[in-house]
Amino acid sequence: MTKLSMHPGQMIRLKWAAIILLVLAWVGLAKNQTVAQQPLDGHGRVFHDQLLDNLVGDWKITRKFKTRTVDNTATAEWVLNHQFLLIHMKDANSPPQYEANIYVGFDNTSDRYVAHWIDVFGGRFSETLGFGARSGNSIKFVFEYPDGPFLNTFTWNPEKKSWAFLMQDKDPNGKWILFAEDILVRK
């Protein structure tokens, strides 16, 4: 067995190289932890929306259709590194007959809101994204479903501290008609 010998200068350079590698690894880990803690979109921007902040919390919902009214509940919270507001909605039946998870985010490149509406009606309708524009205290989402376009306008009422979700679809003549309206009040 042969013993490797190093010149003292080589030993010093090897120690410094090891120290530099450790420092670089530490800086890289610290940088990755910082990035993971910041809520960033794909362009390095934080998604913060004061209008949608008003939707965070627990809600009682009265959903009015043309011929009937049903009670629902919803809970909204920021998820996925604060990139989406998750609204978990379900009816008051046990077990619920209707349930949905709605993920609302913002696309900085297109300068528009996006809504992923996933509910009990399955993949066919859940594959359609809604795109929205804000006007004052409202965000109007347009969903281009396979059977035609659908509007869902979220409107915040600051005086009443409540929300209204107005849902409309087109009739055979191309006129927007009421599908349903949700009124959300805090629990």
C-alpha positions in Angstrom: 0.0 0.0 0.0 1.4 3.3 -1.0 0.9 6.5 1.0 -0.1 9.6 -0.9 1.9 12.7 0.1 1.0 16.3 -0.6 3.0 19.3 -0.6 2.0 21.8 2.2 0.9 24.3 -0.4 -1.4 21.7 -2.0 -2.9 21.0 1.4 -3.7 24.7 1.9 -5.2 25.0 -1.5 -7.3 21.9 -1.0 -8.6 23.3 2.4 -9.5 26.6 0.8 -11.3 24.9 -2.1 -13.3 22.9 0.4 -14.2 26.0 2.4 -15.2 27.9 -0.8 -17.4 24.9 -1.9 -19.1 24.8 1.6 -19.7 28.6 1.5 -21.2 28.4 -2.1 -23.4 25.4 -1.1 -24.6 27.4 2.0 -25.4 30.5 -0.1 -27.2 28.4 -2.6 -29.3 26.7 0.1 -30.1 30.1 1.7 -31.1 31.5 -1.7 -33.4 28.5 -2.4 -35.1 28.9 1.0 -35.7 32.6 0.4 -37.2 31.9 -3.0 -39.4 29.2 -1.5 -40.7 31.5 1.2 -41.7 34.3 -1.2 -45.1 34.0 -2.9 -44.0 34.5 -6.5 -45.6 34.0 -9.8 -43.8 32.7 -12.9 -42.2 36.2 -13.4 -41.0 36.7 -9.9 -43.9 38.9 -8.8 -45.9 38.5 -5.6 -49.6 38.0 -6.1 -51.5 40.2 -3.7 -55.0 41.3 -4.4 -56.8 43.6 -1.9 -60.2 42.9 -3.5 -59.8 39.1 -3.2 -58.5 39.5 0.3 -62.1 40.4 1.2 -63.1 36.9 0.3 -60.9 35.1 2.7 -62.9 33.5 5.5 -66.0 31.5 6.1 -69.3 32.3 4.3 -73.0 31.3 4.3 -74.3 31.4 0.7 -77.9 31.7 -0.5 -78.0 30.5 -4.1 -81.0 31.7 -6.0 -82.0 29.9 -9.2 -84.9 30.8 -11.4 -87.3 28.5 -9.6 -85.6 27.6 -6.3 -83.2 28.7 -3.6 -80.5 26.5 -1.9 -78.1 27.1 1.0 -74.4 26.6 0.6 -71.3 27.3 2.6 -67.8 28.4 1.4 -64.4 28.8 2.9 -61.7 30.9 1.1 -58.0 30.9 1.8 -54.8 31.7 0.1 -53.0 28.5 -1.1 -50.0 27.4 -3.2 -47.5 29.9 -2.0 -50.2 32.7 -2.0 -50.6 32.3 -5.8 -54.3 31.3 -5.7 -57.3 32.0 -3.6 -59.0 28.6 -3.0 -62.8 28.8 -2.5 -64.2 25.6 -1.2 -67.9 25.6 -1.8 -70.6 23.0 -0.9 -74.3 22.8 -0.4 -75.8 22.3 3.0 -77.1 18.8 2.3 -75.4 15.9 4.1 -73.8 14.5 2.1 -73.5 17.5 -0.2 -75.0 17.2 -3.7 -72.9 20.0 -5.0 -69.3 20.8 -4.1 -66.6 22.8 -5.9 -63.1 24.0 -5.5 -62.4 27.2 -7.3 -58.8 28.4 -7.6 -58.6 32.1 -8.5 -55.2 33.5 -9.5 -53.7 36.2 -11.7 -51.8 35.9 -15.0 -49.3 38.8 -15.0 -48.3 38.2 -18.6 -51.9 38.4 -19.9 -52.9 40.9 -17.2 -56.1 39.0 -16.3 -57.5 36.8 -13.6 -57.8 33.1 -14.1 -60.3 30.7 -12.4 -60.0 26.9 -12.3 -63.5 25.8 -11.4 -63.5 22.1 -10.4 -66.8 20.6 -9.2 -68.9 17.5 -9.0 -69.8 17.7 -12.7 -66.4 16.3 -13.6 -63.6 16.8 -16.1 -65.6 17.9 -19.1 -66.6 21.2 -17.6 -63.5 21.4 -15.3 -61.2 21.5 -18.2 -62.4 25.0 -19.1 -60.6 27.9 -17.5 -62.3 31.2 -16.8 -60.6 34.4 -17.6 -61.5 37.6 -15.8 -61.1 41.3 -15.8 -61.6 43.6 -12.9 -63.8 46.7 -12.9 -64.0 48.5 -9.6 -65.2 46.0 -7.0 -66.1 43.3 -9.6 -64.3 40.6 -11.5 -66.1 39.3 -14.5 -65.0 35.8 -15.5 -65.9 34.3 -18.9 -65.9 30.5 -19.3 -66.1 29.2 -22.8 -67.8 25.9 -22.0 -68.4 23.2 -24.7 -72.1 24.1 -24.7 -71.6 27.8 -24.8 -70.1 30.8 -22.9 -70.9 31.4 -19.3 -70.3 34.5 -17.2 -69.7 34.6 -13.4 -69.2 38.1 -12.0 -67.8 38.3 -8.4 -68.8 41.6 -6.8 -67.7 42.9 -3.4 -70.1 45.2 -1.5 -67.9 47.0 1.0 -70.8 48.6 2.9 -72.5 45.3 3.6 -69.2 43.4 3.7 -70.7 40.7 1.4 -70.2 39.2 -2.0 -72.5 38.5 -4.9 -71.6 35.9 -7.6 -73.9 36.6 -10.6 -74.0 33.6 -13.1 -75.3 34.1 -16.6 -75.5 32.0 -19.8 -76.7 32.7 -23.3 -80.2 31.8 -24.4 -80.8 30.5 -28.0 -81.2 34.2 -29.2 -77.7 35.1 -27.9 -79.1 37.1 -24.9 -77.4 36.8 -21.5 -79.9 35.4 -19.0 -79.7 34.6 -15.3 -78.5 31.2 -14.4 -78.2 31.8 -10.6 -77.0 34.3 -8.1 -75.0 33.6 -4.9 -75.1 36.0 -2.0 -72.3 35.4 0.4 -72.4 36.7 4.0 -69.9 36.0 6.8 -70.7 33.1 9.1 
